Amino acid sequence: MTFSHTQIMAQALRAAHPAPHVKNAAMSLLLILLALFLASPALAHHPLGGAAPQTVAHGLISGLAHPVIGLDHLAFIVLIGLAAAFSGRAMAGPLAFIAATLAGTGLHLAGVMLPLAELVITASVVALGALVVLGRQVGGPVALAGFALAGIFHGWAYGEAVIGSTPMPIAAYLLGFGAVQFAIAAGVALVAGKLVAQGAGQMQARLAAAICTGIGFAFLFETVESLILG
């Protein structure tokens, strides 16, 4: 079978500029794969073996890795991005959460104890996930306050990793985990926002939220069980 120059050019243009439904499918797959990535067993180990960072490089590496190796934390970061996309505020939600995590880490380093921190962290994943799965729009000052409150507890848990470190490694740690959280949350918000704006991404975004919520339920059950059994 032979093709004319016109047919060949038309096929090339279609390959270079895929149809809208193909773009939507690709973005949906990216969003779902990001959520599925949370379940990777390769993320179960701390990059420094649990030791407090003693150099700037170690602090930065630990900060970049810590929000990712904690699946409950990562699930909430992804959910922040999804919630921000549904509310049309791709940056406000992530920024409020990240600023609060920095403050929470500071509280831990200052010796302030937060009661039932692990329970609050896992419950926040389930609660936010449920809102997104149900399609409830999360926006406004009340929502930002909720993100900030959850962020304080998540950040307080992050602080455990740098107990015993000197100021410079701690600063690098804060920079690392603030940057990686913003990259993930803002990236999810932008991708999901495009899908939602095109009217084709509601189901895909909720599927990603459901995966994150399932992870939250698993951690919540484990946390409650440990509290009951001591």
N, C-alpha and C positions, 0 to 999 in steps of 0.2 A: 504494500500500500504506500502511495506517495502523498506528500503533503505540499500544498502551495506555500509560498513565502508568507502569505497572509495568515494561513492556519498556524504555521510555526510561530509567528510573532504573537498570535493570540494566545497560544498555549504558554508561551514564555511569560506573557503579562499576567495570565491567571496564576502561574506559579509564583511570580514575584509579589502579587497582590491577591492573596487568598480571599475567598468570599467571606462576608461578615460572620456566617455561622461557623466557618472553620476557625476564624480568630477567636470567637467566643468559646469554642470547644477547647482551643489551646490554652486560653487564659483560665478556663474552668479547671482543666487538668492540672495546671500549675498550682492553683489554689488548693486543690484537694491533695496533691502530692506534698505540698508544704505541711498540711495537717497530718498526713500519714507519716511524714518524716519524724514526727514527735515520738512515734513508737519504736524508733530504731534502738536496738539493744547496745549499739556501739557508743551510745551517749551515757552509759551508766557509770563511767569512771571520771574522777576529777583529774584534770590535766596535770596537777602537781601532787597527786597522790594524797590529797587532804592536808598537805603542809601549808602553812601561811606563807605567802610570797614575801621574799626578802630583798628582791631587786625590782626596779621599775619594769623590766621586761617580763618578769614573772607576774607582777601585778597586772600588767596589761593582758597577758595571755589568760590569766585566771578570770579577769573581768569579762573578756570576750566569750569565754567558754561557760561561765557559771550559769547564765540565764538559759543556756541551751541544754546543759546536761541535767538540769532539774526539769523533768517533764511537766510537772504541775505549773511551774513558773512559765515555761515556754507555751503551754496551752493557753494560759491567761494572756500572754503577750499577743498571740495570734487572735484571740477573742477580742482584745482591745482593738486591733486593726479591723476586724469584721464589724464590730459595733460602731466604730468611727465611720466606716463606709456606709452603713445603713442610715446613720444620722446625718451624713453629708459633711462631717467635720473630720477630715482625714488626718489632720495634724493636732487638733486640740486635745483629743482623748489620749493619744500616745504621749504627748508632752506632759500632760497632767500626771499620768501614771509614772512616767520616768522620773520626773522631778520629785515625786513622793517617794520613789524607791531610794533615791539618793538621800533624802531626809531620813528614811527608815534605817538605812545603813548607819547614818550618823548617830541615831538614837542607840543602836546596838553598841557602837564603839564608845558611846558616852556612859554605858552601863545601865541604860534604861531597859527594863524587862517588859515585854508585851505578853499579856496572858493569852494562852491558847492560840499562839501564832500559827502553828501548822493547821489547826482546825479552821481558822479564819481563811488561810490561804487556799486550802482545798475547797472550802465552801464557796469562796468567791469565784473559783473556776466554774463550779456547777451552776451558781446563780446567774452569772453573766452568760454562760453557754445556753442556759434555758431561755433567757430573754432573746438571744439571737436566733435560736432554733424556732421559737414561736413567732419570730418576725416583729417583736416589740422594738420600736425605735428607741435607741438609747442616746439621748442628747440633752443639752441644757446644763445649767449650773448644778442641778442635783446629781446628774450623771457624772459630771466631772468631779464632783465631791466624792462620789462613790469610787471612781477610778483612783482618786488620790488616797482615800482611806485604805483601799486594798493595796495600793502601792507602798504605803508605809509598812504594812505587814510583810509584803514580799521583800522589800528592801531590808527590813530588819533581819530576815532570814539570810539574805546575802551577806550581811555583816559578819556572820560566823566565820566566813572564809578568811577574813583578814585580821582576826583577833591575834595580836602579837606582832603585827607588821609595823614598820616605821611609816612616817607620813608620806614619803614619795611613792613607795609601792601601793599604798592605799589610794593615793590620788590617781595613779595609773589604773588601778582596779576600778575605781568609780568611772573613769573615762571609758574604759573598755566595756563595762556592762551597760552604761548609759548609751553608748554608740550602737551596740549590737541590738539592744532592745528597740531603739528608734528605727534601725534599719528593718527589723522584722515587722514591727507594728505598722510603720508607715508603708512598707512594701505591700503588706497584705491589704491595708486600707486602700491603696491606689489601685491594685489589681481588682479587688472586690468592688470598689467604687465604679470602675469602668463597666464591670459586668452588670451591676445593679442599674446603672444609668442607661444601659442598652436594653434593659428589661428582660435579659436572658440569664441573669446570674443569681436570682433569688434562691433557687433550689440548690445550686452548687455551693453558695455561701453558707446556707443552712446545713448542708451535708458536712462541710468543713467544721462548722460549729458543733455539730453533733459528735464528731470524732473527738474534738477537744473536750466536750462535756463528758464523754465516756471515760476519758483519761482522768478527769476531775473526780468522777464518781469512784473510780478505782482507788485513787489516793484518799478520798474522803472516807471510804469504808475502812481502809487500812488505818487511818488516823483515829477514827472512832473506836475501832477494835483495840488499838493499843491503849487508848484512854480507859476503856472499860476493863481490860485485862491487866492494866498496869505494866 
